[in-house]
Every structure is written in structure tokens, then in C-alpha cells.
Amino acid sequence: MTEFDGIQEEHNKIPRGWLLFFIGLIVWLVWYIYSFTPEISGWSYYKKFEQEMAEARKMPEVIPTENPYEHNEKAIAEGRVIYTENCSACHGEDLKGGVGPDLTEHLKYGETDNKKFESIAKGRGGGMPPFGQQLGRDRIWKVLAYVDSVREYGKPH
Ligand code: HEC
């Protein structure tokens, strides 16, 4: 404490809270620079992105258990085109079979939406090719909506 012309100047200490905050800030800054500088920590935005993508790829694709396009006329019409282009050569124009089995009768690999989806997406051992990559989930459901409408009504409905 200094005295000057009778006036006392107090030396106020920095409040403890401020000091802690200030030190914390420096620590955080050093940590931040350290961890986000590629040359030091090897951190890289692209690496992180790659990791996240790899994680996402590992996750099993969730297949809905019911056909979202069942009885949807527009989807059935699209499905009919998909069927003609991709399936009719083996299963016949009328779905009554050819190289592949009749699709209007009992399906041995299962008749639930999700079994039928699996037959088309992953293929089946006895000569049914997988269409998962080629058609994608949406168009598989559409072609299935078409197949099912023929199964149900004997013709697209
Ligand atoms: C190269 C010929 C070929 C093409 C193209 C083809 N299939 Fe098949 N499919 C088959 C054969 C053969 C089987 C029987 C497989 C077995 O018994 O293991 C089959 C089986 C199936 C089954 C399962 C039948 C059951 O009894 O469970 C479904 C459903 C099916 N196909 C739908 C389709 C659809 C939809 C398409 C078009 C996207 C398609 N297939 C294209 C040959 C083909």
C-alpha cells in the first residue's frame, strides 16, 4: 500500500474468479491449438469425416417390415415398368414363371413383405440375382408393390 499526499492507493488483487477464468482460458487455448493443428496432433477434418462415414457404413440398413407403397397406384405403375425391364425375362410378362418361378403362387422363401424384399435385394441361391445395388430400396418396394397387386387381384390394381 503506497501513500501519496495522504491519499492511500490500494492495491486490489484480481478477484479469484477472474483469475481462474483467465487461467482456464489460456489452458483451453493451448489445448485447442494443440488438438486442432494437424502437424501436432494429426487431427484432420477429412480423417474425422472418413471415420464418421466408416461408422455409418457399418450400421445395418434398416429395412421397413411393410411395403410403404402397397396399394399405391402411382408406385404400382412405376413398378410395372421396373418389372418389365428387370424381371419379366425370367419370371414372365404375366409373372407366371419361366426360368424363374411363378410369382403369383406360393413363394418358398417367404411371403411377408420383408422376406420378399430380401429375395429381390439379396437374391436367392437357385439363380435369383441380387437387385439391391441396381435398383435401390425405393424401386424394390415399387416393383414389389406391382408384384403384390398382381398376386392379390390377378392383374395390376
Ligand atoms: C436371371 C433370371 C432372374 C431375374 C432377372 C429375376 N429373377 Fe427372381 N428368381 C429367379 C430364380 C431362378 C428364382 C428361384 C431361386 C431359388 O429357388 O433359389 C427367383 C426367385 C425370386 C423370388 C423368390 C421366390 C420364392 O419362391 O420365394 C422373388 C420374390 C423374385 N425372384 C422376384 C424377382 C423380381 C421382382 C425380379 C426383378 C427385379 C427378379 N426376380 C428377377 C430368376 C430371376
Residues whose N, C-alpha, C, O or C-beta is under 5 A from the ligand:
A	BS01	HEC	N86 C87 C90 V99 G100 P101 H106 L107 K108 Y109 G110 K116 S119 I120 R124 G125 G126 G127 M128 P129 F131 V143
